[in-house]
Every structure is written in structure tokens, then in C-alpha cells.
Amino acid sequence: MNRNHAAPIEINAASDGSIAYLVTAAPSALPAVRARDLAAAWEAARDAALEERPGPVRGFRFRHPDGRITALALADRDARCWAGAIERQVGLGDIYGLSLCLRLLALVDLLARARWMAGLLALGREGASLHPALLRTAANEPLGEMARFDEAGFYQHLAPFIPAIQGASS
């Protein structure tokens, strides 16, 4: 996949160690990513969290085409671990890496909120593995204005997989 550098990201480090990303695109304009890259990011983030390697606090300011700004902050320790892992793996200095990071964070957020997704996640000694359809959906569904996924959109894509999975675990 050709990594898209069209929407530049200005990166500024503050004296307190935090990092600010100024993005000339809205979260909803971030590109799709490869499902295999998202799976690799999931594993890298898991490893970073187990190693307790929180990265710096990161702030994102997205400029929408109409001039509005969406501001997001990653101050949560786990989110900082996950973002740091993606920074080390693919970088956050271009739109693709940023999209990968925000899609991973949005997926974790959605998994925590949407109980119906439990059948698409297998927990084991080696961690959690995600159903391939879940990874494909997270890689391709657009992010919303606040860099979150729309639960209804996910359900629409994943509903065919839910009965089979829930029936197999009964």
C-alpha cells in the first residue's frame, strides 16, 4: 500500500516531554489501513503494555476543511503505551501511521463499549486474538469526527459473524 503523505503532520515536542501533532485533515478523512498492519499494531501495543512502556502524552489537533478543529489528547497510560508501540513500529509522522494508531485506539474503545463484540475476540494465555472480519472492518470503516468508530456501522458489517461465533461458544 502506498503510504499517503498528502496531508502533512507538524510535530512539536514540548519541554515537558509531551508531543503535539497538528494535522491538516479531519479524523474522518484518515485513510483505511491494511488489516495485517492493524493486527501487527495490536500485537505491538499488547507487548508494549505488558512491558509497561508508556510513551509521552500526545495531543492531536485536526483541522477540518471548514476550519473547525478537533482536539484529542492521549494521556491514559495504556493509550500512551499503544501509541508509543505504533510510533516505534511504523511512525506517527505521516497520515498512514496516524490512521493506524487512531484506528487501534478506536477499536479498543469500541470493544470496551460494545458487549455484542465479545464473540469476535478470543482471550487466551498469549493475549487476545481478533476475528479477521473485525480486523478488516476496523481497518476500513471511517473514523468519526472524534476519531471513534460508529458502533452501528460495525454491527452492520459484523452481524453475519456474530451468531456463528456465539453458537460455537455455547
C-alpha positions in Angstrom: 0.0 0.0 0.0 1.3 3.4 -0.9 1.6 5.4 2.3 -0.2 8.7 1.9 1.8 11.8 2.8 -0.7 14.2 1.2 -2.0 15.7 4.5 1.1 16.9 6.3 1.5 16.5 10.0 3.5 19.1 12.0 5.1 17.5 15.1 6.2 19.6 18.1 7.8 18.3 21.3 7.2 20.3 24.4 9.7 20.8 27.3 7.6 18.6 29.5 8.1 15.6 27.0 4.7 15.7 25.5 4.2 15.7 21.8 1.7 17.7 19.7 0.6 16.7 16.3 -1.0 19.3 14.1 -2.9 17.5 11.2 -4.3 19.3 8.2 -7.1 16.7 7.9 -10.1 15.7 9.9 -10.1 12.3 11.6 -12.9 11.2 9.3 -10.5 11.9 6.3 -7.8 9.5 7.5 -7.2 6.6 5.1 -8.0 3.0 5.5 -5.1 0.7 6.6 -4.2 -2.9 5.9 -5.8 -5.3 8.2 -2.5 -7.1 8.6 -0.9 -3.8 9.7 -3.7 -3.4 12.3 -3.1 -6.9 13.5 0.6 -6.2 13.9 -0.1 -2.9 15.7 -2.4 -4.8 18.1 0.4 -7.2 18.9 3.0 -4.5 19.3 0.6 -2.5 21.5 0.0 -5.6 23.7 3.7 -6.2 24.1 4.3 -2.5 25.0 1.6 -2.6 27.6 2.9 -5.8 29.1 6.4 -4.2 29.3 4.8 -1.1 30.8 6.5 1.2 28.4 4.2 4.3 28.3 5.1 6.8 25.8 4.7 10.5 26.2 1.4 12.3 26.5 0.3 13.1 22.9 -2.0 15.8 21.7 -3.7 15.8 18.3 -5.2 18.9 16.6 -7.1 18.1 13.4 -8.1 20.9 11.1 -11.4 20.2 9.2 -11.8 21.6 5.7 -14.3 24.1 7.1 -11.7 25.4 9.6 -13.1 23.6 12.7 -10.6 22.0 15.0 -10.9 18.6 16.7 -8.5 18.2 19.6 -7.7 14.9 21.2 -5.3 14.0 24.0 -3.7 10.7 24.8 -2.9 10.9 28.5 -4.2 7.5 29.6 -1.2 5.2 30.4 -2.4 2.3 28.3 -3.2 4.6 25.3 0.3 6.1 25.6 1.8 2.5 25.6 -0.2 1.7 22.5 0.6 4.9 20.6 4.3 4.5 21.5 4.4 1.0 20.1 2.9 2.2 16.8 5.4 5.1 16.8 8.2 2.6 17.1 6.7 0.2 14.6 5.6 2.4 11.7 5.8 6.0 13.0 3.2 8.7 13.6 4.8 11.3 11.3 2.5 10.5 8.3 -1.2 10.0 7.8 -1.0 6.2 7.4 0.8 5.7 10.7 -1.5 8.2 12.4 -4.6 6.4 10.9 -3.2 3.1 12.1 -2.8 4.4 15.7 -6.2 6.0 15.9 -7.9 3.0 14.4 -6.3 0.8 17.0 -7.3 3.1 19.8 -10.9 3.4 18.4 -11.1 -0.4 18.2 -10.1 -0.8 21.8 -12.6 1.9 22.8 -15.4 0.1 20.8 -14.5 -3.3 22.2 -14.9 -1.8 25.7 -18.3 -0.3 24.9 -20.0 -2.9 22.6 -20.6 -6.1 24.5 -22.0 -7.8 21.4 -18.5 -7.9 20.1 -17.3 -10.3 22.7 -17.7 -13.2 20.4 -15.2 -11.6 17.9 -12.4 -11.6 20.5 -10.7 -14.8 21.8 -8.9 -14.4 25.1 -6.0 -16.8 25.9 -2.7 -17.1 27.6 -1.0 -15.4 24.8 -3.4 -12.5 24.8 -6.4 -11.6 22.8 -6.9 -12.5 19.1 -9.3 -10.7 16.9 -11.7 -12.2 14.4 -10.4 -11.5 10.8 -13.7 -9.8 10.0 -13.3 -7.5 13.0 -9.8 -6.5 11.8 -11.0 -5.9 8.3 -13.8 -3.7 9.5 -11.6 -1.7 11.8 -9.0 -1.3 9.0 -11.6 0.1 6.6 -14.5 1.8 8.4 -14.2 5.6 8.6 -13.4 7.2 11.9 -15.8 9.8 13.1 -15.1 13.4 14.0 -13.7 12.5 17.4 -11.6 9.6 16.0 -14.1 7.0 17.2 -15.9 4.2 15.3 -19.6 4.2 14.8 -21.0 1.1 16.6 -24.0 0.8 14.3 -21.7 0.7 11.3 -19.6 -2.0 12.8 -22.6 -4.0 13.8 -24.0 -3.8 10.2 -20.7 -5.3 8.9 -20.2 -7.9 11.6 -23.7 -9.1 12.3 -23.3 -12.1 9.9 -20.4 -13.4 12.0 -21.9 -13.0 15.4 -24.5 -15.9 15.5 -21.9 -18.4 14.3 -19.4 -17.3 16.9 -21.9 -17.2 19.7 -23.3 -20.5 18.8 -19.9 -22.1 18.7 -19.1 -20.9 22.2 -22.3 -22.1 23.7 
